[in-house]
Amino acid sequence: MALEFAVKYPERLDALILTGAGALGFPQEIRELPRNSFKALDIGGLVPRSWAGFTATIVFGPSTYTNNPDLIEYWVDRWTKEPARSVFHQGMAWIDKRDVLLELAETDLPILVVQGAEEGAYLNEWIHPMLKRIPTIQSEIIAGAGHFVNIEQSALFNRAIRGFLDAL
């Protein structure tokens, strides 16, 4: 939603910070894997523990599994309290999001992209086209974190954001 807002109303923003996201849509050949995973949630009731546990292996980095397994267990438990169909629709929305790279490149917004070095859900390589096309973009890759970099390495994440905001 932040990307759509940024390309439609760039004059209403001073800057844009992205984490676990990018301006590129998922390549068609990759969409089916997460789509098939999320289809399991097109059910009544809550998110099954098996689905939450599997998803944790994708979104958390190996360092978090080694150094902070309690954090992973907390999130698996939390996800199992969510309505399954709501999570299904949320997943479908980001899997099928449109590519806004060219539109975002036309803005002059300062942009910070923060990614975990152990990212497994939204590959760091998908950020490279943004770095090539958008002159106002900065990238912070944070060690010891996966997709949930803000949760896995919150102090480093906050430091990256503070540095970006202080430089505006």
C-alpha positions as CSV (number, residue, x, y, z in Angstrom):
1,M,0.0,0.0,0.0
2,A,2.9,2.4,0.7
3,L,4.2,1.9,-2.8
4,E,0.9,2.5,-4.4
5,F,0.5,5.7,-2.3
6,A,4.0,6.8,-3.1
7,V,3.5,6.5,-6.9
8,K,0.0,8.1,-6.8
9,Y,0.7,10.9,-4.3
10,P,4.5,11.5,-4.1
11,E,3.9,15.2,-3.3
12,R,2.3,14.1,0.0
13,L,5.5,12.3,1.2
14,D,8.8,13.5,2.4
15,A,10.4,10.0,2.0
16,L,9.6,6.4,1.8
17,I,10.9,3.5,3.9
18,L,10.4,-0.1,2.8
19,T,11.2,-3.3,4.6
20,G,10.6,-6.7,3.2
21,A,9.2,-5.1,0.0
22,G,10.2,-3.7,-3.3
23,A,8.8,-1.9,-6.3
24,L,8.9,-5.0,-8.4
25,G,6.0,-7.4,-8.6
26,F,6.6,-11.1,-8.1
27,P,7.9,-12.7,-11.4
28,Q,5.1,-14.9,-12.8
29,E,7.2,-18.0,-12.5
30,I,7.6,-17.4,-8.7
31,R,4.0,-16.5,-7.9
32,E,2.7,-20.1,-7.9
33,L,4.8,-21.2,-4.9
34,P,3.5,-18.7,-2.4
35,R,0.0,-18.8,-4.0
36,N,-0.2,-22.5,-3.4
37,S,1.0,-22.1,0.2
38,F,-1.6,-19.4,0.9
39,K,-4.4,-21.5,-0.7
40,A,-4.2,-23.7,2.3
41,L,-5.7,-20.8,4.3
42,D,-8.8,-20.4,2.2
43,I,-10.7,-22.0,5.0
44,G,-12.8,-21.1,8.0
45,G,-11.2,-21.0,11.4
46,L,-7.7,-20.0,12.5
47,V,-4.3,-20.4,10.8
48,P,-3.2,-24.0,11.3
49,R,0.0,-24.5,13.4
50,S,1.6,-26.5,10.6
51,W,1.2,-23.6,8.2
52,A,2.5,-21.1,10.8
53,G,5.5,-23.3,11.5
54,F,6.3,-23.7,7.8
55,T,6.0,-20.0,7.2
56,A,8.4,-19.3,10.0
57,T,11.1,-21.3,8.2
58,I,10.7,-18.9,5.2
59,V,10.5,-15.5,7.0
60,F,13.0,-15.9,9.8
61,G,16.7,-16.1,9.1
62,P,18.9,-19.0,10.2
63,S,20.6,-16.8,12.8
64,T,17.2,-16.2,14.6
65,Y,16.6,-19.9,14.7
66,T,20.0,-20.4,16.3
67,N,20.0,-17.3,18.6
68,N,16.4,-16.6,19.4
69,P,14.1,-19.6,19.0
70,D,11.7,-18.1,21.6
71,L,11.0,-15.2,19.2
72,I,10.0,-17.7,16.5
73,E,7.8,-19.6,18.8
74,Y,6.1,-16.4,19.9
75,W,5.2,-15.6,16.3
76,V,4.1,-19.1,15.4
77,D,1.7,-19.0,18.4
78,R,0.5,-15.5,17.4
79,W,-0.2,-16.5,13.8
80,T,-2.3,-19.4,14.9
81,K,-4.7,-16.9,16.5
82,E,-5.4,-15.2,13.2
83,P,-8.4,-15.9,11.0
84,A,-7.1,-18.2,8.2
85,R,-9.1,-16.6,5.5
86,S,-7.9,-13.1,6.4
87,V,-4.3,-14.2,6.1
88,F,-5.2,-15.9,2.8
89,H,-6.5,-12.6,1.3
90,Q,-3.5,-10.6,2.7
91,G,-1.1,-13.1,1.0
92,M,-3.0,-12.9,-2.3
93,A,-2.8,-9.1,-2.2
94,W,1.0,-9.0,-2.0
95,I,1.7,-12.0,-4.3
96,D,-0.3,-10.3,-7.1
97,K,0.9,-6.7,-6.5
98,R,1.7,-4.8,-9.6
99,D,5.2,-3.7,-10.6
100,V,5.6,0.0,-9.9
101,L,9.4,0.3,-10.5
102,L,9.2,2.7,-13.4
103,E,6.5,4.9,-11.7
104,L,8.6,5.1,-8.5
105,A,11.7,5.9,-10.5
106,E,9.8,9.0,-11.8
107,T,9.5,10.5,-8.3
108,D,12.2,12.3,-6.5
109,L,11.4,10.7,-3.1
110,P,14.3,9.7,-0.9
111,I,13.8,6.0,-0.4
112,L,15.3,3.6,2.1
113,V,15.0,-0.1,1.6
114,V,15.9,-2.2,4.7
115,Q,16.4,-5.9,4.1
116,G,17.7,-8.8,6.2
117,A,20.8,-10.5,4.8
118,E,19.2,-13.9,5.4
119,E,16.0,-12.9,3.5
120,G,14.2,-15.9,2.1
121,A,10.7,-14.6,1.3
122,Y,11.5,-11.5,-0.8
123,L,14.9,-12.1,-2.3
124,N,17.5,-9.3,-1.9
125,E,18.2,-9.7,-5.6
126,W,14.8,-8.1,-6.4
127,I,16.1,-4.9,-4.8
128,H,19.0,-4.5,-7.3
129,P,16.8,-3.2,-10.2
130,M,15.5,-0.5,-7.8
131,L,19.1,0.5,-7.0
132,K,19.9,0.8,-10.7
133,R,16.7,2.7,-11.7
134,I,16.0,5.0,-8.7
135,P,18.7,7.6,-8.1
136,T,17.3,8.6,-4.7
137,I,17.3,5.1,-3.2
138,Q,19.5,3.8,-0.4
139,S,19.8,0.2,0.7
140,E,20.6,-1.2,4.2
141,I,21.2,-5.0,4.4
142,I,21.2,-6.1,8.0
143,A,23.2,-9.2,9.0
144,G,21.6,-11.8,11.2
145,A,18.0,-11.2,10.0
146,G,15.6,-12.6,7.4
147,H,12.3,-11.2,6.1
148,F,11.3,-9.9,9.6
149,V,14.4,-7.7,9.9
150,N,12.6,-5.2,12.1
151,I,11.7,-7.9,14.6
152,E,14.9,-10.0,14.3
153,Q,17.4,-7.2,14.6
154,S,15.3,-4.3,15.9
155,A,18.2,-2.2,17.2
156,L,20.1,-2.3,13.9
157,F,16.8,-1.7,12.0
158,N,16.0,1.3,14.1
159,R,19.5,2.7,13.7
160,A,19.3,2.4,9.9
161,I,16.0,4.3,9.9
162,R,17.2,6.9,12.3
163,G,20.3,7.6,10.1
164,F,18.1,7.9,7.0
165,L,15.6,10.3,8.7
166,D,18.4,12.4,10.3
167,A,19.9,12.9,6.8
168,L,16.7,14.2,5.3
